[in-house]
Amino acid sequence: MGNDKYLIGRQPIVNRQEQLCAYELLFRSSPKSLQANVTDASFATANVIVNTLSGFGAREILGGHQGFINVELDLLMGDALEILPREMVVLELLETLTVSASLVERCRQLKEAGFTLALDDHEYSPLYEELYGIVDIVKVDLLQTPLAQLPEMLARFRPYPFRLLAEKVETREEFDHCAALGFDYFQGYFFAKPLVMERKRIDEATATLLKLLHLLLEDSPLDEIVQAFQGNPGLTYKLLLLVNSVGTGTREKIKTARHAIAMLGRQQIKRWVQLAIFAAGDSSGTENPLVDMAAVRAGFMEQLACTLPHFKGLSDAGDQAFMTGILSLMETIYAIPMVEVVQSLNLSDEVSRALLHRQGPLGELLCCAENIEKLDFTAAEAHLAALGISHAQVLEAQCKSFGWKTTM
């Protein structure tokens, strides 16, 4: 399934003026595929959610519009969906769902929590009477319900306040006909085929995710949760992207992984980890030696930042130095431009300057670490002198950083 890339299909949804107003986000198993190869609907939905939130970033993939996401029963009834930014998503209830009292109550709860709900590929049925009073949008498939049958069905829908979306619209005639009948939104090949977006996958081993979930379920100390993220640059990057995707009601700059966890909250992280495990399948990937390098570099920088007077004026100096080190190899490991990393993660000015321009105390420290790794001690000397670092301190920090990595 394209294990080396994040893949997601995105098809536009337009209004009566043919203006873009939303996207449907679709599971895709191949970058060349217009159709989904879905054997497990919940697996597909989990992949769409995880890829949207922490693969691409919700704001990047939706561009300020809403995103329609198909939801099967097991995910609908669990609390993992509540990680989603409710103002940005529409939950599509698949036509395979069986209407029950528990389903109706769950939909009522989600609606009260601020989610927008839609019925997918729908045809009128008295069984849905209660849901008709709850959902916001009903999608009608024109291949399933021919144009000639629409007036009678729409007459049954008129007592309800929901809006109508015509999907599988393939011609101007179909669009004009549905618009005349009162449809509010439209989707189909007449406007655009699904665009398959892809980005190089940032793998996190299933074992790491399970370890993190265990820590969260056991309500382990914050230090242990922070360490679980710090040992994996991909997880750290995705944690920060997640903070920006789900929204926190603040534009506060992110300083450290600890800061990001505090902003997001354990419950939201737990929901994301559950979805990530669900989406991971059996693929764990092989460990990239550059990931080890990033972790060791981060530990080395943290050790020095915690001991040097030069960093006393920098709050959370050790954590910020660690974050700088762990993110500094993102471009090399995952082919994500550093400008994009910095812009998408809302990083603090100190960390941003270090990563983009090698400026400021953290930039000096990063240059020092990079030169020592290349055994370019001549170039490292200038940075060591600027920071007031002795050779003994370098050796001690290196030993501790290697020791820290082996405990992960």
Secondary structure, DSSP 4 states (H G I P E B T S, - for coil): --TTEEEEEEEEEEETTS-EEEEEEE--SSTT-SS---S-HHHHHHHHHHIIIIII-HHHHHTTSEEEEEE-HHHHHSSGGGGS-TTTEEEEEPTTPPP-HHHHHHHHHHHHTT-EEEESS----GGGHHHHTT-SEEEEETTTS-GGGHHHHHHHHTTS--EEEEES--SHHHHHHHHHHT--EEESTTT-PPEEEEEE-----HHHHHHHHHHHHTT--HHHHHHHHHT-HHHHHHHHHHHHHH--S--PPB--HHHHHHHH-HHHHHHHHHHHHHHHTT------HHHHHHHHHHHHHHHHHHH-GGGTTSTTHHHHHHHHHHHTTHHHHH---HHHHHHHHTB-HHHHHHHHH--HHHHHHHHHHHHHHTT-HHHHHHHHHHHT--HHHHHHHHHHHHHHHHT-
